[in-house]
Amino acid sequence: MLKIFQTFHRPFLRPSPAHRWIVPIGVGGYAEADMLTDSSGTHIAPLNPHYCELTALYWAWKNDDSPYVGFYHYRRYLNFVVDQTWQDAFGFAMPATQITVDYLSHERQAEQALRMLQACDVIIPRLNAQNLSVEAQYLKYHPAEPWEHFKALLAQRFPSGQRYSSIFQLSNLASTCNMFVMPRSIFEPYCQDLFSVIDPIWSQWGARWGGYHDRYPGFLAERFLGFWLHMRAIRVMEVPMILLEPVEGSDKG
């Protein structure tokens, strides 16, 4: 069974509560009556202002046992179906209408995702090409201290994969948004490795830069995914990531 957790921190158009494979989960204290919440069971919900969607990843790791697991944001989806619906007129974005949500949450999307996972190990959003290297782009917008600690921990915890950290300087292609779909057999070791790196960095630096900059655990995790997949020689398939844009006059933005 495929279960994709869709994080919500505010009201937004979403699939029907009866939907089977996209499961809404409230984060940052937000919840609706028919939603899961990252503050139940074994959790790290208080860290959401800094860990971002990682609190939902942690919840799924500790409290769910679905054989295939993935993550969406409240207005970001993956599109597994190969057709022309999302192309040309819209490109990266599509209008946030019920028709769009029905298309992206249709059963054929789940069927296609599971077929893809027979041909690859992990599905990720299409890699984003930046004007700078992954490292230079990060350092341009975020504090340097957690980044240097991040690289040191990669070398310490994954000595056999240390040479792969050079991809941060060599490549401008980045996986973004902590979105993916993978079997639980890969998800479990991924979470183990991810939090073994992110948690010590947070323990060392905590919230000291304020606001946006104190969300560095979530930003580091985005870069970790690309490193980890490369280091583990995991076969990936890229698919379009679709951003839902509020329709003018809508109150669901």
FISE-895331 format. One record per residue (C-alpha): residue number from 0; residue in three letters; x, y, z. Coordinates in steps of 0.001 Angstrom, whole numbers, always signed. Example, Ala and Ser with C-alpha at 12.3 -4.5 7.8 and 13.67 -1.06 7.14 Angstrom:
<pts>
+------+-------+---------+---------+---------+
! bami ! nuvex !      px !      py !      pz !
+------+-------+---------+---------+---------+
!    0 !   ALA !  +12300 !   -4500 !   +7800 !
!    1 !   SER !  +13670 !   -1060 !   +7140 !
+------+-------+---------+---------+---------+
</pts>
This chain:
<pts>
+------+-------+---------+---------+---------+
! bami ! nuvex !      px !      py !      pz !
+------+-------+---------+---------+---------+
!    0 !   MET !      +0 !      +0 !      +0 !
!    1 !   LEU !   +1216 !   +3484 !    -883 !
!    2 !   LYS !    +712 !   +6236 !   +1677 !
!    3 !   ILE !   +1794 !   +9801 !    +889 !
!    4 !   PHE !   +1636 !  +12154 !   +3852 !
!    5 !   GLN !    +620 !  +15691 !   +2891 !
!    6 !   THR !   +1645 !  +18305 !   +5447 !
!    7 !   PHE !    -672 !  +21206 !   +6269 !
!    8 !   HIS !     +53 !  +24196 !   +8471 !
!    9 !   ARG !   -2965 !  +26193 !   +7263 !
!   10 !   PRO !   -6275 !  +25622 !   +5430 !
!   11 !   PHE !   -5927 !  +24773 !   +1739 !
!   12 !   LEU !   -7830 !  +22864 !    -898 !
!   13 !   ARG !   -7137 !  +19145 !    -574 !
!   14 !   PRO !   -8376 !  +15710 !   -1607 !
!   15 !   SER !  -11557 !  +14317 !     -85 !
!   16 !   PRO !  -11287 !  +13076 !   +3525 !
!   17 !   ALA !  -12190 !   +9641 !   +2136 !
!   18 !   HIS !   -9128 !   +9622 !    -121 !
!   19 !   ARG !   -7088 !   +6446 !    +294 !
!   20 !   TRP !   -3439 !   +7132 !    -504 !
!   21 !   ILE !   -2841 !  +10860 !    +156 !
!   22 !   VAL !   -3059 !  +11329 !   +3921 !
!   23 !   PRO !   -3187 !  +14856 !   +5411 !
!   24 !   ILE !   -1116 !  +15498 !   +8520 !
!   25 !   GLY !   -1218 !  +18733 !  +10471 !
!   26 !   VAL !   +2095 !  +20241 !  +11564 !
!   27 !   GLY !   +3097 !  +23261 !  +13613 !
!   28 !   GLY !     +11 !  +22960 !  +15812 !
!   29 !   TYR !   -2420 !  +23007 !  +12886 !
!   30 !   ALA !   -4993 !  +20230 !  +12607 !
!   31 !   GLU !   -8474 !  +19553 !  +11326 !
!   32 !   ALA !  -10866 !  +16931 !  +12658 !
!   33 !   ASP !  -10098 !  +14396 !   +9905 !
!   34 !   MET !   -6317 !  +14906 !   +9885 !
!   35 !   LEU !   -3463 !  +13115 !  +11499 !
!   36 !   THR !   -1217 !  +15318 !  +13601 !
!   37 !   ASP !   +2547 !  +15247 !  +14043 !
!   38 !   SER !   +2001 !  +15767 !  +17791 !
!   39 !   SER !    +523 !  +12298 !  +18408 !
!   40 !   GLY !   +2333 !   +9065 !  +19222 !
!   41 !   THR !   +6124 !   +9221 !  +19200 !
!   42 !   HIS !   +6928 !  +12677 !  +17877 !
!   43 !   ILE !   +9145 !  +15759 !  +17716 !
!   44 !   ALA !   +6302 !  +18181 !  +16944 !
!   45 !   PRO !   +7662 !  +21118 !  +19028 !
!   46 !   LEU !  +10610 !  +21296 !  +16613 !
!   47 !   ASN !   +8392 !  +22025 !  +13598 !
!   48 !   PRO !   +9219 !  +25779 !  +13418 !
!   49 !   HIS !  +12825 !  +24718 !  +12777 !
!   50 !   TYR !  +12624 !  +21173 !  +11372 !
!   51 !   CYS !   +9776 !  +22123 !   +8992 !
!   52 !   GLU !   +8272 !  +19026 !   +7293 !
!   53 !   LEU !  +10837 !  +16784 !   +9004 !
!   54 !   THR !   +8452 !  +16478 !  +11951 !
!   55 !   ALA !   +6024 !  +14701 !   +9592 !
!   56 !   LEU !   +8828 !  +12454 !   +8298 !
!   57 !   TYR !   +9739 !  +11579 !  +11872 !
!   58 !   TRP !   +6106 !  +10836 !  +12723 !
!   59 !   ALA !   +5736 !   +8490 !   +9744 !
!   60 !   TRP !   +9017 !   +6784 !  +10623 !
!   61 !   LYS !   +7967 !   +6103 !  +14212 !
!   62 !   ASN !   +4193 !   +5615 !  +13940 !
!   63 !   ASP !   +3372 !   +4150 !  +10527 !
!   64 !   ASP !   +4250 !    +899 !   +8779 !
!   65 !   SER !   +3047 !   +1410 !   +5199 !
!   66 !   PRO !   +5247 !    -543 !   +2732 !
!   67 !   TYR !   +5561 !   +2530 !    +458 !
!   68 !   VAL !   +5749 !   +6031 !   +1904 !
!   69 !   GLY !   +6019 !   +9530 !    +477 !
!   70 !   PHE !   +5601 !  +13215 !   +1335 !
!   71 !   TYR !   +3791 !  +16163 !    -223 !
!   72 !   HIS !   +3339 !  +19718 !   +1003 !
!   73 !   TYR !     -57 !  +21332 !   +1302 !
!   74 !   ARG !    +230 !  +22852 !   -2189 !
!   75 !   ARG !   +3051 !  +20835 !   -3747 !
!   76 !   TYR !   +2393 !  +17492 !   -5423 !
!   77 !   LEU !   +4337 !  +15075 !   -7607 !
!   78 !   ASN !   +2875 !  +14183 !  -10986 !
!   79 !   PHE !   +3521 !  +10561 !  -11933 !
!   80 !   VAL !   +1269 !  +10451 !  -14989 !
!   81 !   VAL !   +2927 !  +11094 !  -18335 !
!   82 !   ASP !    +569 !  +13314 !  -20300 !
!   83 !   GLN !    +162 !  +16919 !  -21434 !
!   84 !   THR !   -2134 !  +18120 !  -18652 !
!   85 !   TRP !    +497 !  +19954 !  -16620 !
!   86 !   GLN !   +2657 !  +21118 !  -19529 !
!   87 !   ASP !   +2710 !  +24116 !  -21880 !
!   88 !   ALA !     -44 !  +26303 !  -20440 !
!   89 !   PHE !   +1036 !  +25869 !  -16806 !
!   90 !   GLY !   +4573 !  +24498 !  -16652 !
!   91 !   PHE !   +5643 !  +24281 !  -13009 !
!   92 !   ALA !   +2378 !  +25627 !  -11583 !
!   93 !   MET !   -1288 !  +24743 !  -11924 !
!   94 !   PRO !   -4352 !  +26538 !  -10557 !
!   95 !   ALA !   -5563 !  +25393 !   -7144 !
!   96 !   THR !   -8965 !  +24138 !   -8254 !
!   97 !   GLN !  -10856 !  +20970 !   -7427 !
!   98 !   ILE !  -10231 !  +19734 !  -10961 !
!   99 !   THR !   -6470 !  +20066 !  -10466 !
!  100 !   VAL !   -6536 !  +18341 !   -7068 !
!  101 !   ASP !   -8689 !  +15535 !   -8472 !
!  102 !   TYR !   -6182 !  +15044 !  -11304 !
!  103 !   LEU !   -3152 !  +14948 !   -8986 !
!  104 !   SER !   -4860 !  +12662 !   -6457 !
!  105 !   HIS !   -6524 !  +10306 !   -8951 !
!  106 !   GLU !   -6022 !   +6588 !   -8415 !
!  107 !   ARG !   -4038 !   +6336 !  -11628 !
!  108 !   GLN !   -1373 !   +8565 !  -10038 !
!  109 !   ALA !    -848 !   +6025 !   -7267 !
!  110 !   GLU !    -881 !   +3139 !   -9727 !
!  111 !   GLN !   +1769 !   +4850 !  -11853 !
!  112 !   ALA !   +3941 !   +5617 !   -8816 !
!  113 !   LEU !   +3915 !   +1976 !   -7765 !
!  114 !   ARG !   +4799 !    +907 !  -11299 !
!  115 !   MET !   +7721 !   +3350 !  -11251 !
!  116 !   LEU !   +8964 !   +1829 !   -8005 !
!  117 !   GLN !   +9279 !   -1498 !   -9785 !
!  118 !   ALA !  +11758 !    +146 !  -12179 !
!  119 !   CYS !  +13611 !   +2340 !   -9653 !
!  120 !   ASP !  +14178 !   +2576 !   -5918 !
!  121 !   VAL !  +13085 !   +6134 !   -5115 !
!  122 !   ILE !  +11010 !   +8810 !   -6849 !
!  123 !   ILE !  +12035 !  +12438 !   -6328 !
!  124 !   PRO !  +10982 !  +15813 !   -7754 !
!  125 !   ARG !  +12822 !  +16836 !  -10892 !
!  126 !   LEU !  +16199 !  +18220 !   -9807 !
!  127 !   ASN !  +16364 !  +21985 !   -9655 !
!  128 !   ALA !  +19244 !  +23663 !  -11540 !
!  129 !   GLN !  +20619 !  +26681 !   -9671 !
!  130 !   ASN !  +22974 !  +29456 !  -10753 !
!  131 !   LEU !  +25502 !  +28427 !   -8097 !
!  132 !   SER !  +26825 !  +25147 !   -6773 !
!  133 !   VAL !  +24747 !  +23467 !   -4092 !
!  134 !   GLU !  +27173 !  +24648 !   -1415 !
!  135 !   ALA !  +27534 !  +28206 !   -2715 !
!  136 !   GLN !  +23768 !  +28578 !   -3035 !
!  137 !   TYR !  +23240 !  +27358 !    +523 !
!  138 !   LEU !  +25882 !  +29679 !   +1970 !
!  139 !   LYS !  +24460 !  +32653 !     +92 !
!  140 !   TYR !  +21128 !  +32392 !   +1905 !
!  141 !   HIS !  +21809 !  +30546 !   +5179 !
!  142 !   PRO !  +24213 !  +30698 !   +8150 !
!  143 !   ALA !  +27571 !  +29032 !   +7531 !
!  144 !   GLU !  +28096 !  +27394 !  +10933 !
!  145 !   PRO !  +25460 !  +24636 !  +10589 !
!  146 !   TRP !  +26670 !  +23926 !   +7048 !
!  147 !   GLU !  +30262 !  +23399 !   +8170 !
!  148 !   HIS !  +29038 !  +21205 !  +11018 !
!  149 !   PHE !  +26894 !  +19301 !   +8495 !
!  150 !   LYS !  +29884 !  +18523 !   +6274 !
!  151 !   ALA !  +31988 !  +17483 !   +9256 !
!  152 !   LEU !  +29299 !  +15067 !  +10424 !
!  153 !   LEU !  +28954 !  +13550 !   +6956 !
!  154 !   ALA !  +32689 !  +12814 !   +7000 !
!  155 !   GLN !  +32476 !  +11412 !  +10532 !
!  156 !   ARG !  +29376 !   +9265 !  +10155 !
!  157 !   PHE !  +29882 !   +8078 !   +6578 !
!  158 !   PRO !  +33658 !   +7744 !   +6144 !
!  159 !   SER !  +33294 !   +5370 !   +3193 !
!  160 !   GLY !  +31100 !   +7938 !   +1461 !
!  161 !   GLN !  +33175 !  +10997 !   +2321 !
!  162 !   ARG !  +34297 !  +11453 !   -1270 !
!  163 !   TYR !  +30681 !  +11963 !   -2313 !
!  164 !   SER !  +30405 !  +15212 !    -341 !
!  165 !   SER !  +32299 !  +16903 !   -3189 !
!  166 !   ILE !  +29023 !  +16896 !   -5144 !
!  167 !   PHE !  +28057 !  +19963 !   -3097 !
!  168 !   GLN !  +30836 !  +21929 !   -4777 !
!  169 !   LEU !  +30714 !  +20197 !   -8175 !
!  170 !   SER !  +27002 !  +20226 !   -8934 !
!  171 !   ASN !  +24297 !  +22887 !   -9144 !
!  172 !   LEU !  +21503 !  +20293 !   -9200 !
!  173 !   ALA !  +19560 !  +20017 !   -5970 !
!  174 !   SER !  +16687 !  +17972 !   -4639 !
!  175 !   THR !  +14251 !  +20324 !   -2933 !
!  176 !   CYS !  +11326 !  +20377 !    -521 !
!  177 !   ASN !  +12038 !  +17061 !   +1257 !
!  178 !   MET !   +9580 !  +15347 !   -1082 !
!  179 !   PHE !   +9958 !  +11773 !   -2313 !
!  180 !   VAL !   +8328 !   +8359 !   -2550 !
!  181 !   MET !  +10216 !   +5235 !   -1477 !
!  182 !   PRO !   +9671 !   +1770 !     -44 !
!  183 !   ARG !   +9846 !   +1512 !   +3718 !
!  184 !   SER !  +12903 !    -721 !   +3377 !
!  185 !   ILE !  +14756 !   +2407 !   +2165 !
!  186 !   PHE !  +12804 !   +4955 !   +4204 !
!  187 !   GLU !  +13813 !   +3391 !   +7546 !
!  188 !   PRO !  +17601 !   +3607 !   +7008 !
!  189 !   TYR !  +17204 !   +7016 !   +5374 !
!  190 !   CYS !  +15504 !   +8428 !   +8471 !
!  191 !   GLN !  +18052 !   +6774 !  +10725 !
!  192 !   ASP !  +20896 !   +8424 !   +8829 !
!  193 !   LEU !  +19123 !  +11757 !   +8361 !
!  194 !   PHE !  +18286 !  +12370 !  +11998 !
!  195 !   SER !  +21695 !  +11093 !  +13141 !
!  196 !   VAL !  +23084 !  +14128 !  +11293 !
!  197 !   ILE !  +20389 !  +16775 !  +11787 !
!  198 !   ASP !  +19795 !  +16253 !  +15517 !
!  199 !   PRO !  +23412 !  +16873 !  +16644 !
!  200 !   ILE !  +23567 !  +20024 !  +14525 !
!  201 !   TRP !  +20399 !  +21332 !  +16151 !
!  202 !   SER !  +21695 !  +20382 !  +19613 !
!  203 !   GLN !  +24878 !  +22335 !  +18934 !
!  204 !   TRP !  +23462 !  +25518 !  +17377 !
!  205 !   GLY !  +19769 !  +25682 !  +18276 !
!  206 !   ALA !  +17730 !  +28795 !  +17449 !
!  207 !   ARG !  +20230 !  +31644 !  +17312 !
!  208 !   TRP !  +19754 !  +33431 !  +13964 !
!  209 !   GLY !  +16012 !  +34052 !  +14109 !
!  210 !   GLY !  +13003 !  +33359 !  +11891 !
!  211 !   TYR !  +13759 !  +31937 !   +8472 !
!  212 !   HIS !  +17424 !  +31280 !   +9241 !
!  213 !   ASP !  +16551 !  +29066 !  +12199 !
!  214 !   ARG !  +14861 !  +26649 !   +9797 !
!  215 !   TYR !  +18299 !  +25356 !   +8779 !
!  216 !   PRO !  +17538 !  +21742 !   +9893 !
!  217 !   GLY !  +14907 !  +21503 !   +7152 !
!  218 !   PHE !  +17171 !  +23183 !   +4588 !
!  219 !   LEU !  +20089 !  +20887 !   +5418 !
!  220 !   ALA !  +17833 !  +17857 !   +5055 !
!  221 !   GLU !  +17056 !  +18861 !   +1465 !
!  222 !   ARG !  +20762 !  +18695 !    +642 !
!  223 !   PHE !  +21234 !  +15512 !   +2645 !
!  224 !   LEU !  +18721 !  +13615 !    +505 !
!  225 !   GLY !  +20711 !  +14204 !   -2679 !
!  226 !   PHE !  +23968 !  +13244 !    -951 !
!  227 !   TRP !  +22462 !  +10117 !    +622 !
!  228 !   LEU !  +20902 !   +8804 !   -2578 !
!  229 !   HIS !  +24189 !   +9329 !   -4425 !
!  230 !   MET !  +26278 !   +7762 !   -1669 !
!  231 !   ARG !  +24035 !   +4695 !   -1413 !
!  232 !   ALA !  +23937 !   +4283 !   -5224 !
!  233 !   ILE !  +20149 !   +4257 !   -5115 !
!  234 !   ARG !  +18315 !   +4283 !   -8429 !
!  235 !   VAL !  +16081 !   +7334 !   -8708 !
!  236 !   MET !  +13410 !   +8475 !  -11118 !
!  237 !   GLU !  +12587 !  +12174 !  -11384 !
!  238 !   VAL !   +9044 !  +13423 !  -11960 !
!  239 !   PRO !   +7557 !  +16927 !  -12193 !
!  240 !   MET !   +6698 !  +18725 !   -8979 !
!  241 !   ILE !   +3502 !  +20746 !   -9315 !
!  242 !   LEU !   +2831 !  +23897 !   -7292 !
!  243 !   LEU !    -820 !  +24812 !   -6810 !
!  244 !   GLU !   -1344 !  +28536 !   -7273 !
!  245 !   PRO !   -4398 !  +30069 !   -5532 !
!  246 !   VAL !   -7067 !  +31200 !   -7961 !
!  247 !   GLU !   -7797 !  +34921 !   -7819 !
!  248 !   GLY !  -10595 !  +35613 !   -5387 !
!  249 !   SER !  -10151 !  +32310 !   -3571 !
!  250 !   ASP !   -9892 !  +32271 !    +229 !
!  251 !   LYS !   -7837 !  +29050 !    +155 !
!  252 !   GLY !   -4459 !  +30706 !    -473 !
+------+-------+---------+---------+---------+
</pts>
